[in-house]
Amino acid sequence: MDHDTQRERAETLRALHTAGDGPLVLPNAWDAGSAVIFADAGFDAIGTTSAGIAAAQGVPDGEHLSREAMLAVVERIANAVSVPVTADIEAGYGDTPAEVADTVRATVDAGAVGVNLEDGTGDPDRPLADTAAHAAVIRAARAAADAADVPVVVNGRTDVFWLGVGDEATRLERAVERANAYAEAGADCLFVPGVTDTETIGALVDRLDAPLNVLGGPGAPPVDALAAAGVARVSVGSGPMRATLGLLREIAGELHDEGTYGAMAGGIPYGDLKELLAAAAERRDA
């Protein structure tokens, strides 16, 4: 991807967060094929899912997949579609801000125009990174993106609700404090997964210093309700990948136990899939 095209996609992604006609609905792809299907459905931008990419390689989420392997998939996704792609890079694949900055540079080199950075640590004894330390990571990510001369959208994620950290009554305050520290450090959007009630979502919209990203999926309000609450971005994480694997498990069970094929009946016909991928390649190369 040439630099001008990447800059244009980054500017498009940035504008989609403040378009004013409802939230950016961001499906999360785990490979080039899933990205093409999402793009063909008409989505204006696509995210990646770290859990989905890792699962497709047979390993669990949580930076168990190497940075190089993760970014190789991100590059294939970015090159497979003509819409902006933002990458879930977990906690940044680094123990220091400088190491995370290296990851951001590599992610931009892979063709992504957005990054998602989370403050969850994976350590049950210390589930969240220190607020100031993660703000330093966000600041380093912002600087690395700016140095690349690509207006990358930095999505600062706090896992206060996702991990159920602390007393329930204190989580809103914790999330607001953390997220606003990340906004001050340079995050363009703030991701608070795990919130599903519209009252708390509305409070976050009112109190955060940058647009709010929430996680959609079963149990979450529909997009129109999130739009009414003022949410700027709705992503779905690993949900589509896990739903796909759920169907695969159903196919496997039926085939093994019954010797029948009913669960495969809704599949995309071979010819249609071939045509879809060929058309995507033609648009991409035009």
FIMIMI-835131 format. One record per residue (C-alpha): residue number from 1; residue in one letter; chain; x, y, z negated. Coordinates in nm, 2 decimals, always signed. Layout:
BEGIN
{kevo NUM 'a' 'A' {X Y Z}};
...
// end
This chain:
BEGIN
{kevo 1 'm' 'A' {+0.00 +0.00 +0.00}};
{kevo 2 'd' 'A' {+0.15 +0.34 +0.09}};
{kevo 3 'h' 'A' {+0.18 +0.61 -0.16}};
{kevo 4 'd' 'A' {-0.09 +0.84 -0.01}};
{kevo 5 't' 'A' {-0.35 +0.56 -0.01}};
{kevo 6 'q' 'A' {-0.27 +0.48 -0.37}};
{kevo 7 'r' 'A' {-0.30 +0.84 -0.48}};
{kevo 8 'e' 'A' {-0.63 +0.87 -0.30}};
{kevo 9 'r' 'A' {-0.76 +0.56 -0.47}};
{kevo 10 'a' 'A' {-0.65 +0.69 -0.81}};
{kevo 11 'e' 'A' {-0.82 +1.02 -0.76}};
{kevo 12 't' 'A' {-1.14 +0.83 -0.65}};
{kevo 13 'l' 'A' {-1.13 +0.62 -0.97}};
{kevo 14 'r' 'A' {-1.08 +0.93 -1.18}};
{kevo 15 'a' 'A' {-1.37 +1.11 -1.02}};
{kevo 16 'l' 'A' {-1.60 +0.81 -1.07}};
{kevo 17 'h' 'A' {-1.58 +0.86 -1.45}};
{kevo 18 't' 'A' {-1.73 +1.20 -1.43}};
{kevo 19 'a' 'A' {-1.96 +1.17 -1.12}};
{kevo 20 'g' 'A' {-2.27 +1.25 -1.32}};
{kevo 21 'd' 'A' {-2.50 +1.01 -1.15}};
{kevo 22 'g' 'A' {-2.47 +0.73 -1.41}};
{kevo 23 'p' 'A' {-2.18 +0.52 -1.54}};
{kevo 24 'l' 'A' {-1.91 +0.36 -1.33}};
{kevo 25 'v' 'A' {-2.00 -0.01 -1.33}};
{kevo 26 'l' 'A' {-1.68 -0.20 -1.31}};
{kevo 27 'p' 'A' {-1.68 -0.57 -1.24}};
{kevo 28 'n' 'A' {-1.37 -0.76 -1.35}};
{kevo 29 'a' 'A' {-1.20 -0.99 -1.10}};
{kevo 30 'w' 'A' {-0.96 -1.27 -1.17}};
{kevo 31 'd' 'A' {-0.83 -1.34 -0.82}};
{kevo 32 'a' 'A' {-0.84 -1.19 -0.47}};
{kevo 33 'g' 'A' {-1.15 -1.39 -0.37}};
{kevo 34 's' 'A' {-1.36 -1.27 -0.67}};
{kevo 35 'a' 'A' {-1.25 -0.92 -0.59}};
{kevo 36 'v' 'A' {-1.36 -0.95 -0.23}};
{kevo 37 'i' 'A' {-1.70 -1.07 -0.35}};
{kevo 38 'f' 'A' {-1.74 -0.78 -0.59}};
{kevo 39 'a' 'A' {-1.63 -0.53 -0.32}};
{kevo 40 'd' 'A' {-1.87 -0.68 -0.07}};
{kevo 41 'a' 'A' {-2.16 -0.63 -0.32}};
{kevo 42 'g' 'A' {-2.09 -0.26 -0.30}};
{kevo 43 'f' 'A' {-1.90 -0.18 -0.62}};
{kevo 44 'd' 'A' {-1.70 +0.15 -0.60}};
{kevo 45 'a' 'A' {-1.40 +0.01 -0.80}};
{kevo 46 'i' 'A' {-1.29 -0.31 -0.95}};
{kevo 47 'g' 'A' {-1.11 -0.40 -1.28}};
{kevo 48 't' 'A' {-0.91 -0.71 -1.35}};
{kevo 49 't' 'A' {-0.96 -0.94 -1.65}};
{kevo 50 's' 'A' {-0.66 -1.06 -1.83}};
{kevo 51 'a' 'A' {-0.85 -1.35 -1.98}};
{kevo 52 'g' 'A' {-0.98 -1.45 -1.64}};
{kevo 53 'i' 'A' {-0.65 -1.43 -1.47}};
{kevo 54 'a' 'A' {-0.48 -1.63 -1.75}};
{kevo 55 'a' 'A' {-0.76 -1.89 -1.75}};
{kevo 56 'a' 'A' {-0.72 -1.93 -1.37}};
{kevo 57 'q' 'A' {-0.36 -2.02 -1.44}};
{kevo 58 'g' 'A' {-0.46 -2.26 -1.71}};
{kevo 59 'v' 'A' {-0.33 -2.06 -2.01}};
{kevo 60 'p' 'A' {-0.52 -1.87 -2.29}};
{kevo 61 'd' 'A' {-0.55 -1.49 -2.31}};
{kevo 62 'g' 'A' {-0.32 -1.28 -2.52}};
{kevo 63 'e' 'A' {-0.01 -1.23 -2.30}};
{kevo 64 'h' 'A' {+0.05 -1.61 -2.28}};
{kevo 65 'l' 'A' {+0.08 -1.56 -1.91}};
{kevo 66 's' 'A' {+0.41 -1.38 -1.81}};
{kevo 67 'r' 'A' {+0.40 -1.02 -1.71}};
{kevo 68 'e' 'A' {+0.53 -1.12 -1.37}};
{kevo 69 'a' 'A' {+0.26 -1.38 -1.31}};
{kevo 70 'm' 'A' {-0.01 -1.14 -1.43}};
{kevo 71 'l' 'A' {+0.11 -0.86 -1.20}};
{kevo 72 'a' 'A' {+0.14 -1.09 -0.90}};
{kevo 73 'v' 'A' {-0.23 -1.15 -0.93}};
{kevo 74 'v' 'A' {-0.30 -0.78 -0.98}};
{kevo 75 'e' 'A' {-0.11 -0.71 -0.66}};
{kevo 76 'r' 'A' {-0.31 -0.97 -0.46}};
{kevo 77 'i' 'A' {-0.63 -0.82 -0.59}};
{kevo 78 'a' 'A' {-0.53 -0.46 -0.51}};
{kevo 79 'n' 'A' {-0.42 -0.57 -0.16}};
{kevo 80 'a' 'A' {-0.74 -0.77 -0.10}};
{kevo 81 'v' 'A' {-0.99 -0.47 -0.13}};
{kevo 82 's' 'A' {-1.01 -0.11 -0.01}};
{kevo 83 'v' 'A' {-1.15 +0.02 -0.34}};
{kevo 84 'p' 'A' {-0.96 +0.13 -0.65}};
{kevo 85 'v' 'A' {-0.83 -0.14 -0.88}};
{kevo 86 't' 'A' {-0.76 -0.09 -1.25}};
{kevo 87 'a' 'A' {-0.56 -0.35 -1.44}};
{kevo 88 'd' 'A' {-0.61 -0.50 -1.78}};
{kevo 89 'i' 'A' {-0.25 -0.52 -1.91}};
{kevo 90 'e' 'A' {-0.35 -0.62 -2.26}};
{kevo 91 'a' 'A' {-0.12 -0.46 -2.52}};
{kevo 92 'g' 'A' {+0.13 -0.37 -2.25}};
{kevo 93 'y' 'A' {+0.37 -0.66 -2.26}};
{kevo 94 'g' 'A' {+0.62 -0.48 -2.48}};
{kevo 95 'd' 'A' {+0.72 -0.42 -2.84}};
{kevo 96 't' 'A' {+0.81 -0.06 -2.78}};
{kevo 97 'p' 'A' {+0.67 +0.24 -2.59}};
{kevo 98 'a' 'A' {+0.96 +0.21 -2.35}};
{kevo 99 'e' 'A' {+0.88 -0.15 -2.27}};
{kevo 100 'v' 'A' {+0.52 -0.07 -2.22}};
{kevo 101 'a' 'A' {+0.62 +0.22 -1.99}};
{kevo 102 'd' 'A' {+0.81 -0.04 -1.78}};
{kevo 103 't' 'A' {+0.49 -0.25 -1.76}};
{kevo 104 'v' 'A' {+0.29 +0.05 -1.64}};
{kevo 105 'r' 'A' {+0.55 +0.13 -1.37}};
{kevo 106 'a' 'A' {+0.54 -0.23 -1.26}};
{kevo 107 't' 'A' {+0.15 -0.22 -1.26}};
{kevo 108 'v' 'A' {+0.15 +0.09 -1.04}};
{kevo 109 'd' 'A' {+0.41 -0.08 -0.81}};
{kevo 110 'a' 'A' {+0.16 -0.36 -0.78}};
{kevo 111 'g' 'A' {-0.10 -0.12 -0.64}};
{kevo 112 'a' 'A' {-0.32 -0.06 -0.94}};
{kevo 113 'v' 'A' {-0.45 +0.29 -1.01}};
{kevo 114 'g' 'A' {-0.57 +0.24 -1.37}};
{kevo 115 'v' 'A' {-0.45 +0.05 -1.68}};
{kevo 116 'n' 'A' {-0.62 -0.07 -1.99}};
{kevo 117 'l' 'A' {-0.42 -0.08 -2.31}};
{kevo 118 'e' 'A' {-0.56 -0.24 -2.62}};
{kevo 119 'd' 'A' {-0.46 -0.19 -2.99}};
{kevo 120 'g' 'A' {-0.54 -0.55 -3.09}};
{kevo 121 't' 'A' {-0.23 -0.74 -3.19}};
{kevo 122 'g' 'A' {-0.34 -1.11 -3.20}};
{kevo 123 'd' 'A' {-0.21 -1.13 -3.55}};
{kevo 124 'p' 'A' {-0.49 -1.22 -3.80}};
{kevo 125 'd' 'A' {-0.29 -1.06 -4.09}};
{kevo 126 'r' 'A' {-0.25 -0.74 -3.90}};
{kevo 127 'p' 'A' {-0.53 -0.74 -3.63}};
{kevo 128 'l' 'A' {-0.47 -0.38 -3.51}};
{kevo 129 'a' 'A' {-0.16 -0.19 -3.43}};
{kevo 130 'd' 'A' {-0.08 +0.12 -3.63}};
{kevo 131 't' 'A' {-0.28 +0.41 -3.49}};
{kevo 132 'a' 'A' {+0.02 +0.64 -3.44}};
{kevo 133 'a' 'A' {+0.23 +0.35 -3.29}};
{kevo 134 'h' 'A' {-0.04 +0.27 -3.04}};
{kevo 135 'a' 'A' {-0.08 +0.64 -2.96}};
{kevo 136 'a' 'A' {+0.29 +0.65 -2.88}};
{kevo 137 'v' 'A' {+0.23 +0.36 -2.64}};
{kevo 138 'i' 'A' {-0.05 +0.55 -2.47}};
{kevo 139 'r' 'A' {+0.17 +0.85 -2.45}};
{kevo 140 'a' 'A' {+0.45 +0.65 -2.29}};
{kevo 141 'a' 'A' {+0.20 +0.49 -2.04}};
{kevo 142 'r' 'A' {+0.08 +0.84 -1.95}};
{kevo 143 'a' 'A' {+0.43 +0.97 -1.89}};
{kevo 144 'a' 'A' {+0.52 +0.66 -1.68}};
{kevo 145 'a' 'A' {+0.21 +0.70 -1.46}};
{kevo 146 'd' 'A' {+0.27 +1.07 -1.41}};
{kevo 147 'a' 'A' {+0.64 +1.01 -1.32}};
{kevo 148 'a' 'A' {+0.52 +0.77 -1.05}};
{kevo 149 'd' 'A' {+0.31 +1.06 -0.90}};
{kevo 150 'v' 'A' {-0.01 +0.86 -0.91}};
{kevo 151 'p' 'A' {-0.30 +1.00 -1.12}};
{kevo 152 'v' 'A' {-0.35 +0.67 -1.30}};
{kevo 153 'v' 'A' {-0.66 +0.64 -1.52}};
{kevo 154 'v' 'A' {-0.54 +0.53 -1.87}};
{kevo 155 'n' 'A' {-0.81 +0.35 -2.06}};
{kevo 156 'g' 'A' {-0.73 +0.34 -2.43}};
{kevo 157 'r' 'A' {-0.90 +0.05 -2.60}};
{kevo 158 't' 'A' {-0.96 +0.00 -2.97}};
{kevo 159 'd' 'A' {-1.07 -0.34 -3.10}};
{kevo 160 'v' 'A' {-1.22 -0.22 -3.43}};
{kevo 161 'f' 'A' {-1.56 -0.35 -3.34}};
{kevo 162 'w' 'A' {-1.44 -0.64 -3.12}};
{kevo 163 'l' 'A' {-1.24 -0.79 -3.40}};
{kevo 164 'g' 'A' {-1.48 -0.68 -3.68}};
{kevo 165 'v' 'A' {-1.20 -0.51 -3.87}};
{kevo 166 'g' 'A' {-1.29 -0.38 -4.21}};
{kevo 167 'd' 'A' {-1.62 -0.32 -4.37}};
{kevo 168 'e' 'A' {-1.90 -0.28 -4.12}};
{kevo 169 'a' 'A' {-2.00 +0.06 -4.26}};
{kevo 170 't' 'A' {-1.65 +0.20 -4.19}};
{kevo 171 'r' 'A' {-1.61 +0.08 -3.83}};
{kevo 172 'l' 'A' {-1.75 +0.38 -3.66}};
{kevo 173 'e' 'A' {-1.52 +0.62 -3.84}};
{kevo 174 'r' 'A' {-1.22 +0.39 -3.78}};
{kevo 175 'a' 'A' {-1.30 +0.36 -3.41}};
{kevo 176 'v' 'A' {-1.35 +0.73 -3.36}};
{kevo 177 'e' 'A' {-1.03 +0.81 -3.54}};
{kevo 178 'r' 'A' {-0.83 +0.57 -3.34}};
{kevo 179 'a' 'A' {-0.99 +0.64 -3.00}};
{kevo 180 'n' 'A' {-0.95 +1.02 -3.04}};
{kevo 181 'a' 'A' {-0.58 +0.97 -3.13}};
{kevo 182 'y' 'A' {-0.54 +0.78 -2.80}};
{kevo 183 'a' 'A' {-0.72 +1.06 -2.61}};
{kevo 184 'e' 'A' {-0.49 +1.31 -2.76}};
{kevo 185 'a' 'A' {-0.20 +1.10 -2.65}};
{kevo 186 'g' 'A' {-0.32 +1.10 -2.29}};
{kevo 187 'a' 'A' {-0.59 +0.84 -2.25}};
{kevo 188 'd' 'A' {-0.85 +0.94 -1.99}};
{kevo 189 'c' 'A' {-1.12 +0.70 -2.10}};
{kevo 190 'l' 'A' {-1.18 +0.52 -2.43}};
{kevo 191 'f' 'A' {-1.29 +0.16 -2.45}};
{kevo 192 'v' 'A' {-1.47 +0.03 -2.76}};
{kevo 193 'p' 'A' {-1.57 -0.33 -2.69}};
{kevo 194 'g' 'A' {-1.80 -0.51 -2.93}};
{kevo 195 'v' 'A' {-2.06 -0.23 -2.97}};
{kevo 196 't' 'A' {-2.41 -0.33 -2.86}};
{kevo 197 'd' 'A' {-2.65 -0.11 -3.04}};
{kevo 198 't' 'A' {-2.75 +0.22 -2.87}};
{kevo 199 'e' 'A' {-2.74 +0.42 -3.19}};
{kevo 200 't' 'A' {-2.37 +0.35 -3.24}};
{kevo 201 'i' 'A' {-2.30 +0.39 -2.87}};
{kevo 202 'g' 'A' {-2.47 +0.73 -2.88}};
{kevo 203 'a' 'A' {-2.26 +0.83 -3.18}};
{kevo 204 'l' 'A' {-1.94 +0.73 -3.00}};
{kevo 205 'v' 'A' {-2.05 +0.93 -2.69}};
{kevo 206 'd' 'A' {-2.10 +1.24 -2.91}};
{kevo 207 'r' 'A' {-1.79 +1.21 -3.12}};
{kevo 208 'l' 'A' {-1.52 +1.09 -2.88}};
{kevo 209 'd' 'A' {-1.29 +1.33 -2.70}};
{kevo 210 'a' 'A' {-1.29 +1.14 -2.37}};
{kevo 211 'p' 'A' {-1.55 +0.94 -2.16}};
{kevo 212 'l' 'A' {-1.67 +0.61 -2.33}};
{kevo 213 'n' 'A' {-1.63 +0.27 -2.18}};
{kevo 214 'v' 'A' {-1.85 -0.01 -2.32}};
{kevo 215 'l' 'A' {-1.85 -0.38 -2.26}};
{kevo 216 'g' 'A' {-2.15 -0.51 -2.08}};
{kevo 217 'g' 'A' {-2.29 -0.86 -2.09}};
{kevo 218 'p' 'A' {-2.54 -1.08 -2.27}};
{kevo 219 'g' 'A' {-2.66 -0.90 -2.58}};
{kevo 220 'a' 'A' {-2.56 -0.55 -2.46}};
{kevo 221 'p' 'A' {-2.80 -0.29 -2.34}};
{kevo 222 'p' 'A' {-2.87 -0.28 -1.96}};
{kevo 223 'v' 'A' {-2.69 -0.02 -1.75}};
{kevo 224 'd' 'A' {-2.98 +0.22 -1.73}};
{kevo 225 'a' 'A' {-3.00 +0.23 -2.11}};
{kevo 226 'l' 'A' {-2.62 +0.29 -2.13}};
{kevo 227 'a' 'A' {-2.66 +0.57 -1.88}};
{kevo 228 'a' 'A' {-2.93 +0.73 -2.09}};
{kevo 229 'a' 'A' {-2.69 +0.71 -2.39}};
{kevo 230 'g' 'A' {-2.42 +0.90 -2.19}};
{kevo 231 'v' 'A' {-2.18 +0.61 -2.13}};
{kevo 232 'a' 'A' {-1.93 +0.68 -1.86}};
{kevo 233 'r' 'A' {-1.81 +0.33 -1.77}};
{kevo 234 'v' 'A' {-1.94 -0.02 -1.81}};
{kevo 235 's' 'A' {-1.70 -0.31 -1.76}};
{kevo 236 'v' 'A' {-1.78 -0.68 -1.80}};
{kevo 237 'g' 'A' {-1.44 -0.83 -1.89}};
{kevo 238 's' 'A' {-1.41 -1.20 -1.86}};
{kevo 239 'g' 'A' {-1.79 -1.25 -1.85}};
{kevo 240 'p' 'A' {-1.82 -1.33 -1.48}};
{kevo 241 'm' 'A' {-1.52 -1.57 -1.49}};
{kevo 242 'r' 'A' {-1.66 -1.75 -1.79}};
{kevo 243 'a' 'A' {-2.00 -1.77 -1.62}};
{kevo 244 't' 'A' {-1.83 -1.92 -1.32}};
{kevo 245 'l' 'A' {-1.64 -2.17 -1.53}};
{kevo 246 'g' 'A' {-1.97 -2.25 -1.70}};
{kevo 247 'l' 'A' {-2.12 -2.34 -1.36}};
{kevo 248 'l' 'A' {-1.81 -2.55 -1.29}};
{kevo 249 'r' 'A' {-1.85 -2.74 -1.61}};
{kevo 250 'e' 'A' {-2.22 -2.80 -1.51}};
{kevo 251 'i' 'A' {-2.10 -2.93 -1.17}};
{kevo 252 'a' 'A' {-1.84 -3.15 -1.33}};
{kevo 253 'g' 'A' {-2.08 -3.30 -1.58}};
{kevo 254 'e' 'A' {-2.35 -3.37 -1.32}};
{kevo 255 'l' 'A' {-2.10 -3.52 -1.08}};
{kevo 256 'h' 'A' {-1.93 -3.74 -1.34}};
{kevo 257 'd' 'A' {-2.24 -3.85 -1.53}};
{kevo 258 'e' 'A' {-2.51 -3.86 -1.26}};
{kevo 259 'g' 'A' {-2.31 -3.88 -0.93}};
{kevo 260 't' 'A' {-2.53 -3.61 -0.79}};
{kevo 261 'y' 'A' {-2.46 -3.26 -0.65}};
{kevo 262 'g' 'A' {-2.76 -3.04 -0.74}};
{kevo 263 'a' 'A' {-2.55 -2.78 -0.93}};
{kevo 264 'm' 'A' {-2.36 -2.70 -0.62}};
{kevo 265 'a' 'A' {-2.67 -2.61 -0.42}};
{kevo 266 'g' 'A' {-2.63 -2.23 -0.47}};
{kevo 267 'g' 'A' {-2.28 -2.22 -0.33}};
{kevo 268 'i' 'A' {-2.18 -1.97 -0.06}};
{kevo 269 'p' 'A' {-2.19 -2.17 +0.27}};
{kevo 270 'y' 'A' {-1.84 -2.24 +0.41}};
{kevo 271 'g' 'A' {-1.90 -2.03 +0.72}};
{kevo 272 'd' 'A' {-2.03 -1.74 +0.53}};
{kevo 273 'l' 'A' {-1.73 -1.74 +0.30}};
{kevo 274 'k' 'A' {-1.49 -1.76 +0.59}};
{kevo 275 'e' 'A' {-1.67 -1.46 +0.76}};
{kevo 276 'l' 'A' {-1.67 -1.26 +0.44}};
{kevo 277 'l' 'A' {-1.30 -1.30 +0.38}};
{kevo 278 'a' 'A' {-1.22 -1.23 +0.74}};
{kevo 279 'a' 'A' {-1.43 -0.91 +0.74}};
{kevo 280 'a' 'A' {-1.26 -0.80 +0.41}};
{kevo 281 'a' 'A' {-0.92 -0.85 +0.58}};
{kevo 282 'e' 'A' {-1.03 -0.65 +0.88}};
{kevo 283 'r' 'A' {-1.15 -0.36 +0.67}};
{kevo 284 'r' 'A' {-0.84 -0.37 +0.46}};
{kevo 285 'd' 'A' {-0.61 -0.36 +0.76}};
{kevo 286 'a' 'A' {-0.80 -0.10 +0.95}};
// end
